[in-house]
Amino acid sequence: MLRASVLEQTAPASEVRDDSVVIPIACLRPQTFYTFRVRLTATSGAIRVLHAATITTQPLPASVALPPFRLLYADSPSVKYVLVGITPASNGKSYAIAIDREAIPVWYKEFRDAVVDFQRQPNGQLTAWSSSDGSLPVFYAFDMLGRLAATY
């Protein structure tokens, strides 16, 4: 469980192998202090909650030149993120980005060509269409950690 002033979420379940586990956490704000707690559930059903730990996320890399945003309106109180395709940004790069309700980037993926139709699919993957001139379009599918899952 992560807690911050604008974010409370539960990471997906992860399996422990060889006495270690990597717990992927996505959609965190840059340069933000977070407190998290790991909850372990054994196959027997026994539950153990570990002591809280803290992390501070790194700033966005200097090479990522996202334009400033201001979110004027979100359709409902349940909206957590707004997905946007930036084509191209001021540095000539294109991005698929997710911004939170305060217009702070919490996820991004750089593209060489124009990005449109960036959206989250029912299976949890993110998809974006990219093409430099509208020909030979390619849809890319990514997991929440930005790893390429498929192309269409």
Backbone as JSON, one array per atom type, in Angstrom:
{
  "sequence": "MLRASVLEQTAPASEVRDDSVVIPIACLRPQTFYTFRVRLTATSGAIRVLHAATITTQPLPASVALPPFRLLYADSPSVKYVLVGITPASNGKSYAIAIDREAIPVWYKEFRDAVVDFQRQPNGQLTAWSSSDGSLPVFYAFDMLGRLAATY",
  "N": [[0.85, -1.17, 0.0], [0.66, 2.13, -0.92], [1.08, 5.43, 0.24], [0.39, 8.8, -0.17], [-0.04, 12.34, -0.44], [-1.86, 12.68, -2.56], [-2.28, 10.19, -3.55], [-3.26, 6.9, -3.14], [-2.77, 3.59, -3.31], [-2.89, 0.12, -4.23], [-0.44, -2.18, -4.99], [-0.08, -4.67, -7.59], [-0.46, -8.2, -6.89], [2.46, -10.1, -6.12], [4.73, -12.78, -6.63], [6.8, -14.53, -4.36], [10.02, -15.68, -4.93], [12.78, -17.72, -4.45], [13.41, -16.49, -1.99], [13.11, -13.73, -2.49], [11.56, -10.81, -3.9], [10.3, -8.76, -6.48], [8.54, -5.86, -6.59], [6.56, -4.28, -8.71], [5.83, -0.88, -9.15], [3.8, 1.56, -10.4], [3.0, 4.77, -11.88], [3.83, 6.9, -10.17], [4.5, 10.12, -8.83], [7.07, 12.39, -9.95], [9.95, 13.28, -7.97], [8.87, 12.94, -5.34], [7.92, 12.09, -2.05], [7.21, 8.98, -0.66], [5.43, 6.65, 1.39], [5.44, 3.25, 2.05], [3.98, 0.02, 2.59], [4.44, -3.41, 2.94], [2.41, -6.17, 2.42], [2.19, -9.46, 3.22], [0.92, -12.54, 2.12], [0.53, -15.81, 2.89], [0.36, -19.07, 1.32], [-1.18, -20.56, 3.0], [-2.94, -18.76, 3.95], [-2.21, -17.14, 6.02], [-1.38, -13.89, 7.15], [0.97, -11.27, 7.0], [2.1, -8.1, 7.86], [4.54, -5.9, 6.93], [6.92, -3.58, 8.43], [6.59, -0.06, 7.81], [8.1, 1.47, 4.98], [10.08, 3.91, 3.23], [10.32, 5.88, 0.24], [11.78, 8.17, -2.08], [10.95, 9.46, -5.09], [12.78, 9.85, -8.15], [13.62, 12.87, -10.01], [12.14, 13.78, -13.21], [14.05, 12.77, -16.04], [16.48, 15.01, -17.45], [16.52, 14.97, -20.2], [13.92, 14.55, -20.93], [11.56, 16.49, -22.12], [8.84, 17.59, -21.35], [5.91, 19.46, -22.11], [4.51, 22.13, -20.1], [1.53, 21.52, -18.18], [-1.95, 22.17, -17.58], [-4.71, 21.12, -16.03], [-7.93, 21.63, -16.8], [-10.48, 20.57, -16.51], [-11.91, 17.6, -15.36], [-13.82, 14.77, -16.19], [-15.23, 13.38, -14.16], [-15.34, 12.77, -10.58], [-14.05, 10.33, -10.22], [-11.99, 10.1, -12.0], [-8.65, 9.35, -12.3], [-6.32, 9.58, -13.81], [-5.28, 11.31, -16.75], [-4.85, 10.58, -20.08], [-2.55, 11.44, -22.57], [-1.41, 12.25, -25.82], [1.51, 13.62, -27.02], [2.64, 15.48, -29.65], [4.83, 16.86, -31.9], [6.78, 17.29, -28.91], [8.44, 20.18, -27.47], [11.12, 19.6, -27.84], [11.25, 18.15, -30.13], [10.66, 15.5, -29.81], [8.2, 12.92, -29.38], [5.57, 12.01, -27.13], [3.73, 9.65, -25.15], [1.78, 10.24, -22.47], [0.74, 10.04, -19.04], [-1.1, 12.02, -16.94], [-1.76, 13.19, -13.63], [-4.6, 14.24, -11.61], [-3.78, 16.75, -10.9], [-2.32, 17.58, -12.99], [0.28, 16.59, -13.12], [2.93, 14.76, -14.46], [2.82, 11.23, -14.38], [3.45, 8.96, -15.68], [5.24, 8.07, -18.58], [6.11, 7.6, -22.04], [8.5, 7.65, -24.48], [8.37, 8.41, -27.96], [9.49, 8.06, -31.33], [8.06, 9.01, -33.48], [4.94, 10.68, -34.35], [2.33, 10.6, -31.89], [-0.83, 9.32, -31.21], [-4.2, 8.63, -30.11], [-3.89, 7.48, -27.52], [-4.51, 5.25, -24.98], [-6.02, 3.38, -22.25], [-6.49, -0.07, -22.06], [-9.09, -2.6, -21.54], [-7.75, -4.84, -20.5], [-5.78, -3.77, -18.97], [-3.46, -2.95, -20.21], [-1.63, -0.32, -21.89], [-2.22, 1.46, -24.87], [-1.01, 2.92, -27.9], [-1.06, 4.75, -30.94], [1.24, 5.21, -33.52], [2.94, 7.06, -35.98], [4.92, 8.55, -38.54], [3.98, 9.98, -40.75], [1.35, 9.34, -41.14], [1.13, 7.1, -42.71], [1.52, 3.53, -42.84], [0.66, 2.84, -40.1], [1.28, 2.02, -36.68], [0.18, 0.24, -33.93], [1.05, 0.26, -30.6], [1.39, -1.73, -27.71], [1.69, -1.54, -24.23], [2.82, -2.56, -20.96], [2.06, -1.46, -17.59], [4.52, -0.7, -16.66], [5.81, 0.27, -18.8], [6.92, -1.5, -20.54], [7.23, -3.01, -23.72], [4.56, -4.82, -24.95], [3.19, -5.76, -27.18], [2.81, -5.31, -30.75], [0.7, -3.97, -33.28]],
  "CA": [[0.0, 0.0, 0.0], [1.39, 3.4, -0.99], [0.31, 6.57, 0.7], [0.93, 10.14, -0.38], [-1.14, 13.28, -0.29], [-2.87, 12.55, -3.61], [-2.27, 8.85, -4.11], [-3.29, 5.71, -2.3], [-3.0, 2.49, -4.23], [-2.37, -1.19, -3.9], [0.31, -2.77, -6.1], [-0.57, -6.02, -7.88], [0.18, -9.3, -6.15], [3.73, -10.58, -6.66], [5.1, -14.06, -6.04], [8.15, -14.6, -3.82], [10.8, -16.81, -5.45], [14.16, -17.71, -3.93], [13.48, -15.54, -0.87], [13.09, -12.33, -2.88], [10.44, -10.41, -4.75], [10.32, -7.42, -7.05], [7.17, -5.37, -6.61], [6.5, -3.14, -9.62], [4.92, 0.2, -8.75], [3.72, 2.52, -11.5], [2.21, 6.0, -11.72], [4.27, 7.74, -9.06], [4.94, 11.46, -9.21], [8.51, 12.62, -9.8], [10.42, 14.04, -6.81], [7.82, 12.86, -4.32], [8.18, 11.2, -0.92], [6.14, 8.0, -0.46], [5.55, 5.64, 2.43], [4.76, 2.04, 1.62], [3.95, -1.11, 3.52], [4.26, -4.67, 2.22], [1.53, -7.13, 3.08], [2.48, -10.8, 2.72], [-0.11, -13.54, 2.37], [1.03, -17.16, 2.61], [-0.62, -19.96, 0.7], [-2.05, -21.03, 4.07], [-3.86, -17.69, 4.29], [-1.62, -16.29, 7.05], [-1.03, -12.55, 6.66], [1.97, -10.52, 7.77], [2.33, -6.76, 7.34], [5.88, -5.45, 7.3], [7.05, -2.18, 8.84], [6.55, 0.91, 6.71], [9.36, 1.92, 4.39], [9.87, 5.13, 2.47], [11.13, 6.15, -0.94], [11.57, 9.44, -2.76], [11.16, 9.22, -6.51], [13.73, 10.72, -8.84], [12.99, 13.82, -10.95], [12.16, 13.36, -14.6], [15.36, 13.02, -16.65], [16.6, 16.29, -18.15], [16.26, 14.75, -21.62], [12.48, 14.5, -21.14], [11.1, 17.89, -22.13], [7.39, 17.64, -21.48], [5.39, 20.81, -21.95], [3.72, 22.29, -18.86], [0.11, 21.22, -18.32], [-2.92, 22.62, -16.59], [-5.94, 20.37, -16.26], [-9.04, 22.53, -16.51], [-11.71, 19.86, -16.17], [-11.94, 16.14, -15.46], [-15.22, 14.45, -16.36], [-15.89, 12.92, -12.95], [-14.39, 12.65, -9.46], [-13.34, 9.06, -10.23], [-10.87, 10.16, -12.93], [-7.36, 9.43, -11.62], [-5.29, 9.97, -14.76], [-5.67, 11.72, -18.09], [-3.85, 10.09, -21.02], [-2.34, 12.45, -23.59], [-0.34, 12.06, -26.8], [2.18, 14.88, -27.33], [3.24, 15.26, -30.97], [5.95, 16.56, -31.03], [7.03, 18.24, -27.83], [9.34, 21.27, -27.85], [12.45, 19.08, -28.21], [11.12, 17.34, -31.33], [10.28, 14.13, -29.46], [6.79, 12.72, -29.09], [5.37, 11.25, -25.89], [2.46, 9.24, -24.58], [1.96, 10.51, -21.04], [-0.4, 10.05, -18.13], [-0.99, 13.06, -15.92], [-2.75, 13.01, -12.58], [-5.62, 15.3, -11.54], [-3.13, 18.04, -10.73], [-1.55, 17.75, -14.22], [1.67, 16.19, -12.91], [3.18, 13.5, -15.17], [3.07, 10.06, -13.53], [3.87, 7.88, -16.58], [5.49, 8.56, -19.94], [6.86, 6.76, -22.96], [8.97, 8.45, -25.61], [8.22, 7.86, -29.3], [10.22, 8.78, -32.37], [7.09, 9.61, -34.39], [3.71, 11.22, -33.78], [1.56, 9.71, -31.01], [-2.24, 9.65, -31.05], [-5.07, 7.54, -29.64], [-3.28, 6.85, -26.34], [-5.6, 4.85, -24.09], [-5.87, 2.17, -21.44], [-7.38, -1.12, -22.52], [-9.71, -3.35, -20.44], [-6.8, -5.79, -19.91], [-4.81, -3.01, -18.19], [-2.37, -2.45, -21.03], [-1.75, 0.99, -22.52], [-1.94, 1.38, -26.29], [-0.85, 4.19, -28.61], [-0.81, 4.66, -32.35], [2.36, 6.08, -33.86], [3.37, 7.09, -37.37], [5.51, 9.85, -38.84], [3.24, 10.72, -41.77], [0.01, 8.76, -41.3], [1.18, 5.83, -43.42], [2.03, 2.39, -42.08], [0.48, 3.06, -38.67], [1.59, 0.92, -35.78], [-0.32, 0.34, -32.56], [1.94, -0.33, -29.6], [0.77, -2.05, -26.42], [2.68, -1.54, -23.15], [2.31, -2.78, -19.61], [2.12, -0.23, -16.79], [5.91, -0.34, -16.43], [6.34, 0.79, -20.05], [7.54, -2.57, -21.35], [6.48, -3.33, -24.92], [3.87, -6.12, -24.85], [2.79, -6.2, -28.51], [2.57, -4.31, -31.8], [-0.4, -4.38, -34.17]],
  "C": [[0.89, 1.24, 0.0], [0.49, 4.51, -0.48], [1.08, 7.85, 0.41], [-0.27, 11.07, -0.36], [-2.23, 13.11, -1.35], [-3.0, 11.12, -4.13], [-2.33, 7.8, -3.02], [-3.63, 4.56, -3.23], [-2.42, 1.2, -3.68], [-1.67, -1.74, -5.14], [-0.24, -4.17, -6.37], [0.18, -7.07, -7.07], [1.44, -9.75, -6.88], [4.1, -11.86, -5.93], [6.55, -14.02, -5.57], [8.82, -15.86, -4.37], [12.22, -16.66, -4.93], [14.36, -16.63, -2.88], [13.55, -14.08, -1.28], [11.89, -12.07, -3.79], [10.7, -9.0, -5.26], [8.86, -6.98, -7.18], [7.13, -4.14, -7.52], [5.45, -2.13, -9.15], [4.95, 1.24, -9.86], [2.91, 3.74, -11.07], [2.55, 6.78, -10.46], [4.73, 9.08, -9.59], [6.45, 11.58, -9.08], [8.79, 13.48, -8.56], [9.38, 14.1, -5.7], [8.19, 11.8, -3.29], [6.96, 10.29, -0.74], [6.47, 7.09, 0.72], [4.81, 4.41, 1.92], [4.91, 0.94, 2.66], [3.67, -2.36, 2.69], [3.4, -5.61, 3.06], [1.77, -8.48, 2.42], [1.34, -11.74, 3.08], [0.43, -14.89, 1.95], [-0.06, -17.99, 1.95], [-1.59, -20.52, 1.74], [-3.1, -20.0, 4.45], [-3.33, -16.77, 5.38], [-1.15, -14.98, 6.43], [-0.02, -11.91, 7.59], [2.18, -9.18, 7.08], [3.67, -6.28, 7.85], [5.87, -3.99, 7.73], [7.05, -1.27, 7.63], [7.96, 1.26, 6.26], [9.06, 3.16, 3.57], [10.78, 5.17, 1.25], [10.83, 7.58, -1.39], [11.9, 9.2, -4.22], [12.12, 10.26, -7.1], [12.97, 11.75, -9.69], [12.96, 13.22, -12.35], [13.55, 13.63, -15.17], [15.36, 14.34, -17.42], [16.29, 16.15, -19.63], [14.76, 14.67, -21.95], [11.94, 15.92, -20.99], [9.6, 17.93, -22.38], [6.91, 19.07, -21.33], [4.63, 20.93, -20.64], [2.23, 22.05, -19.16], [-0.68, 21.93, -17.25], [-4.21, 21.91, -16.93], [-7.11, 21.25, -15.84], [-10.28, 21.79, -16.02], [-11.48, 18.36, -16.33], [-13.4, 15.72, -15.37], [-15.94, 13.98, -15.1], [-14.87, 12.83, -11.82], [-13.59, 11.36, -9.47], [-12.15, 9.06, -11.19], [-9.58, 10.31, -12.14], [-6.3, 10.0, -12.53], [-5.92, 10.39, -16.07], [-4.52, 11.3, -19.01], [-3.78, 11.05, -22.2], [-1.22, 12.02, -24.53], [0.22, 13.42, -27.15], [2.96, 14.69, -28.63], [3.58, 16.56, -31.64], [6.05, 17.61, -29.94], [8.09, 19.25, -28.31], [10.72, 20.78, -28.29], [12.4, 18.19, -29.45], [10.76, 15.89, -31.07], [8.77, 14.09, -29.22], [6.66, 11.83, -27.86], [3.92, 10.81, -25.74], [2.65, 9.45, -23.09], [0.64, 10.39, -20.3], [-0.13, 11.15, -17.12], [-2.06, 12.82, -14.87], [-3.7, 14.21, -12.57], [-5.03, 16.69, -11.32], [-2.17, 18.33, -11.88], [-0.06, 17.47, -14.04], [1.88, 14.86, -13.63], [3.5, 12.37, -14.19], [3.49, 8.85, -14.35], [4.16, 8.52, -17.92], [6.26, 7.51, -20.73], [7.22, 7.62, -24.15], [8.79, 7.69, -26.91], [9.03, 8.69, -30.28], [9.26, 9.57, -33.26], [5.86, 10.09, -33.62], [2.96, 10.17, -32.96], [0.12, 10.21, -30.92], [-2.96, 8.43, -30.5], [-4.43, 6.76, -28.5], [-4.39, 6.52, -25.36], [-5.26, 3.59, -23.3], [-6.93, 1.17, -21.87], [-7.99, -1.87, -21.32], [-8.77, -4.35, -19.77], [-5.71, -5.1, -19.09], [-3.63, -2.48, -18.98], [-2.68, -1.05, -21.56], [-1.43, 0.82, -23.99], [-1.83, 2.79, -26.86], [-0.56, 3.9, -30.07], [0.31, 5.62, -32.68], [2.73, 5.92, -35.32], [3.92, 8.47, -37.67], [4.69, 10.65, -39.84], [1.83, 10.17, -42.01], [0.0, 7.45, -42.07], [1.79, 4.76, -42.53], [1.88, 2.59, -40.57], [0.79, 1.8, -37.87], [0.94, 1.21, -34.44], [0.66, -0.39, -31.67], [1.14, -0.6, -28.34], [1.88, -2.19, -25.38], [2.02, -1.98, -21.85], [2.5, -1.48, -18.83], [3.55, 0.18, -16.45], [6.59, 0.14, -17.71], [7.01, -0.24, -20.92], [6.63, -2.9, -22.53], [5.87, -4.72, -24.8], [3.51, -6.65, -26.22], [2.77, -5.01, -29.47], [1.5, -4.87, -32.72], [-0.33, -3.59, -35.46]]
}
